[in-house]
């Protein structure tokens, strides 16, 4: 297993290096084939490692690569931790990444920076695998920063557009704020446990005082809020849709934005030490899920609807973590990777068919033109809406069932979010695929067309996974389910009183009713219209004016400080101080020039006077 997992990590890096060194002599198809194959083989090896882990008695294997950092009491090896959590993350990261690489071969055809795009994708997958496989926080941080910089490059892929360049910088800065949280957590944990290796931190967890534990959990939450786009750092993600659609699917739906949730789950034994910290996590997740869902109801851009949907769904995952339902959070994470990647790639197929159009008001009636995109998107829509028997019904229901036992208020908020989710996704579906054809003027006489097979094949595969993904963790299956597989990792959680079968069926019924209500509302409103001031709020469309608030309280004041520094501090204080020193030196030099006359008699007189002074001083001391 050790050799397999090492290859799982290194193959995407090898693909990156191969294309980097040889890409200039390779065709588009060759570049796409090499990059996709590197990730695809990594997925195959991950599957083999998964079965090997199933037959491993410990279910926890450390793969030592090499000695890395050793300074004083700090010893950080470059080692991998292969356990149920990391192998689960690797399975869907490599699997979804392979499909998106394949899709990108068709979607990015003809782009001028085609080679660079696949370089970034391969490097991103390597960084993400480093993040989830690391056995210590320092190596995790290396992967954490790696996915961050790849995200910056890919969001800014069309850097000649001001909007894309700004979106990349916004994502980068917001994530750096979150990084502060991760660094603070590392400092706190090392100072009180003497280690940054996960298993050793958990072994010494009892040494953490309640205050330190809570501060560490809140710092980890800040890190997760930045990477996983949660309040108050959530509003970078919608702008990140400026990148190509495969980037949105891979990084901002299926993998990178779940890294924060993964970190919280990985640090679960530390979270268990702080009830206030877990409560804060649950509140942040629940509020983010609801707020993002309300915003999605009024967006016009198809990708921005899906972006806020992603923020909302990750809010569900964070809510589950706060409620102590770590397995439910991972279950939703995996199924979300299936249906959200499907929806993003489906939207990319729609955009491809309409030559770049993303405004849903200029779509409509596309079902008959996209015979493969339409049915697969329909499956994604029903899945995220929570309609049984699709994966979203089981995974979201698992989260809400656990939250019901934790907090009735947060459960109600989660159910309201479920209604909104079904509503805004149905609105998107109707405006895109049903109704009148509103794309004629933008298309200039061209007909919409279905995407090539390299784009539709991943759609079909993801649709199948969205339909069947629920079997990973059905409520009546325990031992051989995803939760059972993850139990060695999350076995530290005390067993709560389980709800009765009748209560679980009742809660599932509430989930179905919530989904149906959202669907009925959307179809009744949007079947005959493309926009409505009654049901689309400018306040919601402008993200609760969150950016305006940050601009007024942070952006503009700091801009004024910068202008003041440029106009006053720089020229008058800093330049004045430097200039003052120069003037003082100049004047002192001018004074000394008077002593340097050039006449020997003056120098002789000065020498005699100096000797006389010395003689008088010595005589005075002797006397």
C-alpha positions as CSV (number, residue, x, y, z in Angstrom):
1,X,0.0,0.0,0.0
2,X,2.8,2.4,0.8
3,X,4.2,2.3,-2.8
4,X,0.7,2.7,-4.2
5,X,-0.1,5.7,-2.1
6,X,3.2,7.3,-2.9
7,X,2.4,7.0,-6.6
8,X,-1.1,8.3,-6.0
9,X,0.5,11.5,-4.7
10,X,3.3,11.8,-7.2
11,X,1.6,10.9,-10.5
12,X,-0.2,14.3,-10.9
13,X,3.2,16.0,-10.1
14,X,4.8,13.8,-12.8
15,X,2.1,14.8,-15.3
16,X,2.8,18.5,-14.4
17,X,6.5,18.1,-14.9
18,X,6.2,16.1,-18.2
19,X,3.9,18.7,-19.8
20,X,6.0,21.6,-18.4
21,X,9.2,20.2,-20.0
22,X,7.7,18.8,-23.2
23,X,4.4,20.7,-23.7
24,X,5.8,23.1,-26.3
25,X,6.4,20.2,-28.7
26,X,3.0,18.5,-27.9
27,X,-0.4,18.9,-29.6
28,X,-3.5,19.7,-27.6
29,X,-4.7,16.1,-27.7
30,X,-1.3,14.9,-26.4
31,X,-1.3,17.4,-23.6
32,X,-4.8,16.6,-22.5
33,X,-4.1,12.8,-22.7
34,X,-1.0,13.0,-20.6
35,X,-2.6,15.3,-17.9
36,X,-5.8,13.2,-17.8
37,X,-3.9,9.9,-17.7
38,X,-1.7,11.0,-14.8
39,X,-4.8,11.7,-12.7
40,X,-6.7,8.7,-14.0
41,X,-3.9,6.2,-13.0
42,X,-3.7,7.9,-9.7
43,X,-7.5,7.2,-9.2
44,X,-7.0,3.5,-10.2
45,X,-4.2,3.2,-7.6
46,X,-6.4,4.9,-5.0
47,X,-9.1,2.2,-5.6
48,X,-6.5,-0.5,-5.2
49,X,-5.2,1.1,-2.0
50,X,-8.8,1.4,-0.7
51,X,-9.3,-2.4,-1.0
52,X,-5.9,-3.0,0.7
53,X,-6.9,-0.8,3.5
54,X,-10.2,-2.7,3.9
55,X,-8.1,-5.8,4.6
56,X,-5.7,-4.0,6.9
57,X,-6.4,-4.7,10.6
58,X,-5.3,-1.3,11.9
59,X,-7.0,0.9,9.2
60,X,-4.3,3.5,9.9
61,X,-1.1,3.3,8.0
62,X,1.7,5.9,8.1
63,X,3.9,6.1,4.9
64,X,7.2,7.8,5.7
65,X,8.7,9.6,2.7
66,X,11.7,11.3,4.1
67,X,12.9,13.4,7.1
68,X,12.0,17.0,6.6
69,X,12.1,19.6,9.4
70,X,14.0,19.1,12.6
71,X,14.6,22.3,14.6
72,X,14.9,22.1,18.4
73,X,11.8,20.3,19.7
74,X,10.0,20.6,16.4
75,X,10.2,17.4,14.3
76,X,8.1,17.3,11.1
77,X,8.4,14.3,8.8
78,X,7.2,14.2,5.2
79,X,4.8,11.4,5.8
80,X,1.4,10.3,4.6
81,X,-1.5,9.2,6.8
82,X,-3.6,6.6,5.0
83,X,-6.8,6.0,6.9
84,X,-10.5,5.8,6.1
85,X,-10.9,9.6,6.0
86,X,-7.9,10.3,3.8
87,X,-8.6,7.4,1.4
88,X,-12.2,8.6,1.0
89,X,-11.0,12.1,0.1
90,X,-8.5,10.7,-2.3
91,X,-11.1,8.5,-4.0
92,X,-13.4,11.4,-5.0
93,X,-10.7,13.9,-5.5
94,X,-8.9,11.7,-8.1
95,X,-12.1,10.3,-9.6
96,X,-13.8,13.7,-10.1
97,X,-10.6,15.3,-11.2
98,X,-10.1,12.6,-13.9
99,X,-13.6,13.3,-15.3
100,X,-13.0,17.0,-15.3
101,X,-9.7,16.7,-17.0
102,X,-11.4,14.7,-19.7
103,X,-14.1,17.3,-20.0
104,X,-11.5,20.1,-20.2
105,X,-10.0,18.5,-23.3
106,X,-13.1,19.5,-25.2
107,X,-14.1,22.6,-23.3
108,X,-10.7,24.3,-23.6
109,X,-10.1,23.4,-27.2
110,X,-8.6,26.3,-29.1
111,X,-7.6,28.3,-26.0
112,X,-4.3,30.1,-26.4
113,X,-3.0,28.9,-23.0
114,X,-4.2,25.3,-23.3
115,X,-0.9,23.9,-22.0
116,X,-0.8,26.2,-19.1
117,X,-4.4,25.3,-18.1
118,X,-3.5,21.6,-17.8
119,X,-0.3,22.4,-16.0
120,X,-2.3,24.2,-13.3
121,X,-4.9,21.4,-13.1
122,X,-2.3,18.7,-12.5
123,X,-0.4,20.8,-10.0
124,X,-3.7,21.5,-8.2
125,X,-4.5,17.8,-7.9
126,X,-1.0,17.1,-6.5
127,X,-1.5,19.9,-4.0
128,X,-5.0,18.7,-3.0
129,X,-3.7,15.2,-2.5
130,X,-0.8,16.5,-0.4
131,X,-3.4,18.4,1.8
132,X,-5.6,15.3,2.5
133,X,-2.8,12.7,2.8
134,X,-0.4,14.7,5.1
135,X,0.1,13.2,8.5
136,X,0.9,16.6,10.1
137,X,-0.4,20.1,10.0
138,X,2.8,21.5,8.4
139,X,2.6,19.3,5.3
140,X,-1.2,19.9,5.2
141,X,-0.4,23.7,5.1
142,X,1.9,23.1,2.1
143,X,-1.0,21.5,0.2
144,X,-3.3,24.1,1.6
145,X,-1.2,26.9,0.1
146,X,-0.7,24.9,-3.1
147,X,-4.4,24.6,-3.9
148,X,-4.7,28.3,-3.0
149,X,-2.1,29.5,-5.5
150,X,-3.5,27.2,-8.2
151,X,-6.9,28.6,-7.5
152,X,-5.5,32.1,-8.0
153,X,-3.9,31.2,-11.3
154,X,-7.0,29.4,-12.6
155,X,-9.5,32.1,-11.5
156,X,-7.3,34.7,-13.2
157,X,-6.8,32.5,-16.3
158,X,-8.4,35.2,-18.5
159,X,-6.2,37.8,-16.8
160,X,-6.7,40.2,-19.7
161,X,-10.2,40.8,-18.3
162,X,-10.2,43.2,-15.4
163,X,-13.0,41.2,-13.8
164,X,-11.0,38.0,-13.8
165,X,-7.8,39.7,-12.5
166,X,-9.8,41.3,-9.7
167,X,-11.6,38.0,-8.9
168,X,-8.3,36.2,-8.6
169,X,-6.9,38.8,-6.2
170,X,-10.0,38.7,-4.2
171,X,-9.9,34.9,-3.8
172,X,-6.2,35.1,-2.9
173,X,-6.6,37.8,-0.2
174,X,-9.7,36.2,1.4
175,X,-7.9,32.9,1.6
176,X,-4.8,34.5,3.2
177,X,-7.1,35.8,6.0
178,X,-8.2,32.2,6.6
179,X,-4.5,31.1,6.5
180,X,-3.9,33.3,9.6
181,X,-6.4,31.1,11.4
182,X,-4.6,27.9,10.4
183,X,-1.2,29.3,11.5
184,X,-2.5,30.5,14.8
185,X,-4.1,27.0,15.4
186,X,-0.7,25.4,14.6
187,X,1.1,27.7,17.0
188,X,-1.3,27.1,19.8
189,X,-1.3,23.3,19.4
190,X,2.5,23.1,19.1
191,X,3.0,25.3,22.2
192,X,0.8,23.0,24.3
193,X,1.3,19.6,22.9
194,X,4.9,19.9,21.5
195,X,3.9,18.3,18.2
196,X,2.2,19.0,14.9
197,X,1.6,15.4,13.8
198,X,-2.1,14.6,13.9
199,X,-2.0,11.3,15.8
200,X,0.3,12.8,18.4
201,X,-1.8,15.9,18.8
202,X,-4.8,13.7,19.5
203,X,-2.8,11.6,22.0
204,X,-1.9,14.7,23.9
205,X,-5.3,16.4,23.6
206,X,-6.0,16.0,27.3
207,X,-3.2,18.5,28.0
208,X,-5.2,21.3,26.3
209,X,-7.0,23.5,28.7
210,X,-10.7,24.4,27.8
211,X,-9.5,28.0,26.8
212,X,-6.7,26.8,24.5
213,X,-9.0,24.1,23.0
214,X,-11.7,26.7,22.2
215,X,-9.2,29.2,20.8
216,X,-7.7,26.4,18.6
217,X,-11.1,25.4,17.4
218,X,-12.1,29.0,16.5
219,X,-8.8,29.5,14.7
220,X,-9.5,26.3,12.7
221,X,-12.9,27.6,12.0
222,X,-11.4,30.9,10.6
223,X,-9.2,28.7,8.3
224,X,-12.1,26.7,7.2
225,X,-14.2,29.8,6.6
226,X,-11.6,31.2,4.2
227,X,-11.0,28.0,2.2
228,X,-14.6,26.7,2.3
229,X,-16.2,30.1,1.7
230,X,-18.2,30.5,4.9
231,X,-19.4,33.6,6.7
232,X,-17.7,36.1,7.0
233,X,-15.3,35.1,4.2
234,X,-17.7,33.5,1.7
235,X,-18.1,36.2,-0.9
236,X,-14.9,35.5,-2.8
237,X,-16.4,32.3,-4.3
238,X,-19.1,33.7,-6.6
239,X,-16.5,36.1,-8.2
240,X,-14.2,33.1,-8.7
241,X,-16.7,32.0,-11.4
242,X,-14.6,34.2,-13.8
243,X,-12.4,31.2,-14.3
244,X,-13.2,28.6,-17.0
245,X,-16.1,26.3,-16.1
246,X,-14.0,23.2,-15.5
247,X,-12.2,25.2,-12.8
248,X,-15.5,26.0,-11.2
249,X,-16.4,22.3,-11.2
250,X,-13.1,21.0,-9.9
251,X,-11.8,23.6,-7.5
252,X,-14.9,25.6,-6.4
253,X,-17.4,22.8,-6.2
254,X,-15.9,19.4,-5.8
255,X,-12.5,19.6,-4.1
256,X,-10.7,22.7,-2.9
257,X,-13.6,24.4,-1.1
258,X,-14.2,21.2,0.8
259,X,-10.7,21.4,2.2
260,X,-11.9,23.5,5.2
261,X,-14.6,20.9,6.0
262,X,-11.9,18.1,5.8
263,X,-9.6,20.0,8.1
264,X,-12.4,20.4,10.7
265,X,-13.2,16.7,10.4
266,X,-9.5,15.7,10.6
267,X,-9.2,17.8,13.8
268,X,-12.4,16.3,15.2
269,X,-10.7,15.1,18.5
270,X,-9.7,18.7,19.2
271,X,-13.1,20.0,18.3
272,X,-14.6,17.5,20.8
273,X,-12.7,19.3,23.6
274,X,-14.7,22.6,23.1
275,X,-18.4,22.7,23.3
276,X,-18.5,26.5,22.7
277,X,-16.2,26.0,19.6
278,X,-18.5,23.3,18.1
279,X,-21.6,25.4,18.8
280,X,-20.0,28.4,16.9
281,X,-19.1,26.1,14.0
282,X,-22.7,24.8,13.8
283,X,-24.2,28.4,13.9
284,X,-21.8,29.6,11.2
285,X,-22.6,26.6,9.0
286,X,-26.4,26.9,9.4
287,X,-26.5,30.7,8.9
288,X,-24.1,30.5,5.9
289,X,-26.3,27.8,4.3
290,X,-29.4,29.9,4.7
291,X,-27.9,33.2,3.6
292,X,-26.3,31.8,0.5
293,X,-29.5,30.1,-0.5
294,X,-31.4,33.3,-0.3
295,X,-28.8,35.0,-2.4
296,X,-29.0,32.3,-5.1
297,X,-32.7,32.9,-5.6
298,X,-32.0,36.3,-7.3
299,X,-28.9,35.6,-9.4
300,X,-29.1,36.0,-13.2
301,X,-25.8,34.3,-14.1
302,X,-26.1,30.5,-14.2
303,X,-22.7,29.9,-12.7
304,X,-23.3,32.4,-9.9
305,X,-26.5,30.5,-8.9
306,X,-24.4,27.3,-8.7
307,X,-21.6,29.2,-6.8
308,X,-23.9,30.3,-4.1
309,X,-25.5,26.9,-4.1
310,X,-22.0,25.5,-3.3
311,X,-21.5,28.0,-0.4
312,X,-24.9,26.8,0.9
313,X,-24.2,23.1,0.6
314,X,-20.8,23.5,2.3
315,X,-22.7,25.4,5.0
316,X,-24.7,22.2,5.5
317,X,-21.4,20.2,5.9
318,X,-20.0,22.7,8.4
319,X,-23.3,22.5,10.3
320,X,-23.0,18.8,10.4
321,X,-19.4,19.1,11.8
322,X,-20.6,21.4,14.5
323,X,-23.4,18.9,15.4
324,X,-20.7,16.2,15.7
325,X,-22.0,14.4,12.7
326,X,-18.7,14.0,10.9
327,X,-19.7,11.0,8.9
328,X,-22.8,12.8,7.6
329,X,-20.6,15.8,6.6
330,X,-18.3,13.5,4.6
331,X,-21.3,11.7,3.1
332,X,-22.7,15.0,1.9
333,X,-19.2,16.1,0.7
334,X,-18.9,13.0,-1.5
335,X,-22.4,13.2,-3.0
336,X,-22.0,16.9,-3.4
337,X,-18.9,16.3,-5.4
338,X,-21.0,14.1,-7.7
339,X,-24.0,16.3,-8.3
340,X,-22.3,19.7,-8.1
341,X,-19.6,18.7,-10.6
342,X,-22.4,17.4,-12.8
343,X,-24.3,20.7,-12.6
344,X,-21.2,22.9,-13.2
345,X,-20.1,20.8,-16.2
346,X,-23.7,20.8,-17.4
347,X,-23.8,24.6,-17.2
348,X,-20.5,24.6,-19.1
349,X,-22.1,22.5,-21.8
350,X,-24.9,25.1,-22.0
351,X,-22.5,28.0,-22.1
352,X,-20.5,26.1,-24.8
353,X,-23.7,25.6,-26.8
354,X,-24.6,29.3,-26.6
355,X,-21.1,30.6,-27.4
356,X,-20.3,31.9,-24.0
357,X,-23.7,33.2,-22.8
358,X,-24.2,32.9,-19.1
359,X,-27.3,35.0,-18.5
360,X,-30.3,32.7,-17.8
361,X,-32.7,35.4,-19.2
362,X,-31.1,34.8,-22.6
363,X,-31.6,31.0,-22.6
364,X,-34.7,28.9,-22.5
365,X,-36.0,26.0,-24.6
366,X,-32.6,24.3,-24.8
367,X,-33.9,20.8,-23.9
368,X,-34.4,19.7,-27.5
369,X,-31.0,21.0,-28.6
370,X,-28.9,19.3,-25.9
371,X,-30.1,15.6,-25.9
372,X,-27.4,14.5,-23.4
373,X,-26.8,17.6,-21.4
374,X,-30.5,18.1,-20.7
375,X,-31.2,14.7,-19.0
376,X,-28.0,14.6,-17.1
377,X,-28.6,18.2,-15.8
378,X,-32.1,17.1,-14.9
379,X,-30.7,14.4,-12.7
380,X,-28.3,16.9,-11.1
381,X,-31.2,19.2,-10.5
382,X,-33.4,16.6,-8.8
383,X,-30.4,15.4,-6.8
384,X,-29.5,18.7,-5.3
385,X,-33.2,19.5,-4.7
386,X,-33.4,16.5,-2.4
387,X,-35.8,14.3,-4.4
388,X,-35.6,10.6,-3.5
389,X,-34.0,8.2,-4.4
390,X,-31.2,10.4,-5.7
391,X,-28.0,10.8,-3.6
392,X,-28.8,14.3,-2.4
393,X,-31.9,13.1,-0.6
394,X,-30.0,10.6,1.5
395,X,-26.9,12.8,2.2
396,X,-28.8,16.0,3.0
397,X,-31.3,14.0,5.0
398,X,-28.5,12.4,7.0
399,X,-27.2,15.9,7.9
400,X,-30.7,17.2,8.9
401,X,-31.5,14.1,10.9
402,X,-28.4,14.6,13.0
403,X,-28.9,18.3,13.4
404,X,-32.5,17.6,14.6
405,X,-31.0,15.8,17.6
406,X,-28.6,18.6,18.2
407,X,-30.6,21.8,17.8
408,X,-34.2,22.2,16.7
409,X,-33.6,25.9,15.7
410,X,-30.7,25.0,13.4
411,X,-32.8,22.1,12.0
412,X,-35.6,24.5,11.1
413,X,-33.0,26.8,9.5
414,X,-31.7,23.7,7.5
415,X,-35.2,22.8,6.4
416,X,-35.9,26.4,5.2
417,X,-32.6,26.2,3.3
418,X,-33.8,23.0,1.7
419,X,-37.0,24.7,0.4
420,X,-34.9,27.5,-1.0
421,X,-32.5,25.1,-2.6
422,X,-35.2,23.3,-4.5
423,X,-36.7,26.7,-5.5
424,X,-33.6,28.4,-6.9
425,X,-32.4,25.2,-8.7
426,X,-35.9,24.7,-10.2
427,X,-35.8,28.4,-11.3
428,X,-32.4,27.8,-13.0
429,X,-33.7,24.6,-14.7
430,X,-36.9,26.2,-16.0
431,X,-35.1,29.4,-17.3
432,X,-32.4,27.4,-19.0
433,X,-34.2,24.4,-20.5
434,X,-37.9,25.1,-20.6
435,X,-40.0,28.0,-21.9
436,X,-39.5,30.1,-25.0
437,X,-36.2,30.2,-26.9
438,X,-34.7,33.6,-25.9
439,X,-31.2,33.0,-27.3
440,X,-31.9,33.8,-30.9
441,X,-30.6,37.4,-30.9
442,X,-27.4,36.5,-29.1
443,X,-26.7,33.5,-31.4
444,X,-27.0,35.6,-34.6
445,X,-28.6,32.8,-36.5
446,X,-26.5,29.9,-35.2
447,X,-28.3,26.9,-33.6
448,X,-27.2,25.6,-30.2
449,X,-25.3,22.4,-30.4
450,X,-24.5,19.5,-28.1
451,X,-21.0,19.2,-26.8
452,X,-18.4,16.6,-28.0
453,X,-18.2,13.2,-26.4
454,X,-15.2,14.2,-24.2
455,X,-17.6,16.7,-22.5
456,X,-20.7,14.6,-22.4
457,X,-19.1,11.3,-21.2
458,X,-18.2,12.9,-17.8
459,X,-21.7,14.2,-17.6
460,X,-23.1,10.7,-18.0
461,X,-20.7,9.2,-15.5
462,X,-21.5,11.9,-12.9
463,X,-25.2,11.5,-13.5
464,X,-24.9,7.8,-12.7
465,X,-23.0,8.6,-9.5
466,X,-25.6,11.1,-8.5
467,X,-28.3,8.5,-8.9
468,X,-26.4,5.7,-7.1
469,X,-24.4,7.7,-4.7
470,X,-26.9,7.4,-1.9
471,X,-26.1,3.7,-1.5
472,X,-22.8,4.7,0.1
473,X,-24.6,5.4,3.4
474,X,-28.3,4.3,3.4
475,X,-29.9,4.8,6.9
476,X,-30.7,1.1,7.3
477,X,-27.1,0.0,6.5
478,X,-24.6,0.4,9.3
479,X,-21.6,-1.9,9.3
480,X,-20.8,-1.8,5.6
481,X,-21.8,1.8,5.0
482,X,-19.6,4.9,4.6
483,X,-20.2,5.7,8.3
484,X,-19.1,2.2,9.2
485,X,-15.9,2.6,7.1
486,X,-15.2,6.0,8.7
487,X,-15.8,4.7,12.2
488,X,-12.1,4.0,13.0
489,X,-11.4,7.7,12.3
490,X,-14.4,9.1,14.1
491,X,-14.7,6.5,16.8
492,X,-13.9,9.1,19.5
493,X,-17.4,10.5,19.2
494,X,-19.6,9.4,22.1
495,X,-22.7,7.5,20.9
496,X,-25.8,9.7,21.1
497,X,-29.3,8.3,21.6
498,X,-30.5,7.4,18.1
499,X,-33.9,8.6,16.8
500,X,-36.6,6.0,16.5
501,X,-37.4,4.6,13.1
502,X,-40.7,6.5,13.1
503,X,-38.9,9.7,13.8
504,X,-36.4,9.1,11.0
505,X,-39.2,8.4,8.6
506,X,-41.0,11.5,9.7
507,X,-37.9,13.7,9.2
508,X,-37.4,12.1,5.8
509,X,-41.0,13.0,5.0
510,X,-40.3,16.6,6.0
511,X,-37.3,16.7,3.6
512,X,-39.5,15.5,0.7
513,X,-42.2,18.0,1.5
514,X,-39.6,20.8,1.6
515,X,-38.2,19.8,-1.8
516,X,-41.6,19.5,-3.4
517,X,-42.7,22.9,-2.0
518,X,-39.6,24.5,-3.6
519,X,-40.2,22.8,-6.9
520,X,-43.9,23.8,-7.1
521,X,-43.1,27.4,-6.1
522,X,-40.5,27.8,-8.8
523,X,-42.5,26.2,-11.6
524,X,-45.6,28.3,-10.7
525,X,-43.6,31.5,-10.8
526,X,-41.0,31.0,-13.6
527,X,-43.0,29.0,-16.1
528,X,-44.2,32.1,-17.8
529,X,-41.6,34.8,-17.0
530,X,-37.9,35.4,-17.1
531,X,-37.6,38.0,-14.4
532,X,-39.7,39.5,-11.7
533,X,-39.1,42.4,-9.2
534,X,-41.5,40.6,-6.8
535,X,-39.4,37.5,-6.5
536,X,-35.9,38.8,-7.3
537,X,-34.5,41.2,-4.8
538,X,-31.7,43.6,-5.7
539,X,-30.6,43.3,-2.1
540,X,-30.2,39.6,-2.5
541,X,-28.7,39.9,-6.0
542,X,-26.0,42.2,-4.5
543,X,-25.1,39.5,-1.9
544,X,-26.9,41.2,1.1
545,X,-24.6,44.1,0.2
546,X,-21.8,42.2,1.9
547,X,-19.2,43.5,-0.5
548,X,-20.6,47.1,-0.1
549,X,-20.2,46.7,3.7
550,X,-16.6,45.5,3.4
551,X,-15.9,48.3,1.0
552,X,-17.3,50.9,3.3
553,X,-15.7,49.6,6.5
554,X,-12.4,48.2,5.2
555,X,-11.7,49.0,1.6
556,X,-12.4,52.8,1.5
557,X,-10.8,53.6,4.9
558,X,-7.7,51.7,4.0
559,X,-7.7,53.5,0.6
560,X,-7.9,56.8,2.4
561,X,-5.0,55.8,4.7
562,X,-3.0,54.8,1.6
563,X,-3.7,58.2,0.0
564,X,-2.8,60.0,3.2
565,X,0.4,58.1,3.4
566,X,1.2,58.8,-0.2
567,X,0.4,62.6,0.1
568,X,1.6,63.3,3.7
569,X,3.6,60.5,5.4
570,X,5.8,59.6,2.4
571,X,6.8,63.1,1.3
572,X,6.8,65.0,4.6
573,X,7.6,62.4,7.3
574,X,9.7,59.7,5.6
575,X,11.3,61.8,2.9
576,X,11.6,64.7,5.4
577,X,13.5,62.6,7.8
578,X,15.9,61.3,5.1
579,X,16.3,64.8,3.8
580,X,16.9,66.2,7.3
581,X,19.8,63.8,7.9
582,X,21.3,64.7,4.5
583,X,21.1,68.5,5.3
584,X,22.6,67.9,8.8
585,X,25.6,66.1,7.3
586,X,26.0,68.8,4.6
587,X,26.1,71.6,7.2
588,X,28.5,69.8,9.4
589,X,30.8,69.2,6.5
590,X,30.6,72.9,5.6
591,X,31.6,73.8,9.1
592,X,34.6,71.4,9.1
593,X,35.8,72.8,5.7
594,X,36.7,76.0,7.6
595,X,39.2,74.1,9.7
596,X,40.9,72.7,6.5
597,X,42.5,75.9,5.3
598,X,45.6,74.3,3.5
599,X,48.2,76.6,5.4
600,X,51.0,74.6,7.1
601,X,51.5,77.4,9.7
602,X,47.9,77.0,10.9
603,X,48.3,73.2,11.2
604,X,51.6,73.7,13.2
605,X,50.0,76.3,15.5
606,X,47.1,73.8,16.1
607,X,49.6,71.1,16.9
608,X,51.5,73.2,19.4
609,X,48.3,74.3,21.1
610,X,47.2,70.7,21.3
611,X,50.5,69.6,22.9
612,X,50.3,72.5,25.3
613,X,46.8,71.5,26.4
614,X,48.0,67.9,26.9
615,X,51.0,69.1,29.0
616,X,48.9,71.3,31.1
617,X,46.5,68.5,31.8
618,X,49.2,66.0,32.8
619,X,50.9,68.6,35.1
620,X,47.6,69.3,36.7
621,X,47.1,65.6,37.4
622,X,50.6,65.1,38.9
623,X,50.2,68.2,41.1
